[in-house]
Amino acid sequence: MELTEGQWALLKAYEDRNYVDFIRGHIVRDYPALANDPTLRDRLNAAFAQTRMLRFTREALIVDFLYVEATTPGFYWIPAVMAWLHKPGVPAEQRFEMLLQGTRKRQHEMKEQD
C-alpha cells in the first residue's frame, strides 16, 4: 500500500496526537490537579511541536519538555529560556538537558539548606 504525501502527513499527525495523549495520561497521573486544566492538551501538543522544531531526538528529553510545559505553561517562550535554547553552538536538545540539570541541582541545594 502506498500513501500519498497528504495521507502520510495525516497518519503522522494522528501518531503524534496519540503519543502526546499517552504522555498526558502520565502527567495527569503524577499531577492529578492538571486533569481539570482545559488548556493542557493544546499546550502539550504545541510543546511537542516545539520539540520537533528544535530537533529533539531523545524521547526522555521530549517527555521532560512536556512535563515542564504541563507544570510551567509556556516556559519555552520565556525570553531567557528561548534565548538559551536557540543560542548557536550547541543543539537545543543538549541545552534543554543542561537547563534541567541546573534546575535539579539548584532544587537539591535548596533542600539541603532547609
Sequence and secondary structure as in RCSB ss.txt:
>XXXX:A:sequence
MELTEGQWALLKAYEDRNYVDFIRGHIVRDYPALANDPTLRDRLNAAFAQTRMLRFTREALIVDFLYVEATTPGF
YWIPAVMAWLHKPGVPAEQRFEMLLQGTRKRQHEMKEQD
>XXXX:A:secstr
    HHHHHHHHHHHHHHHHHHHHHHHHHHSGGGGG TTHHHHHHHHHHHHHHTT   HHHHHHHHHHHHHSTTG
GGSHHHHHHHH TTS HHHHHHHHHHHHHHHHHHHHHH 
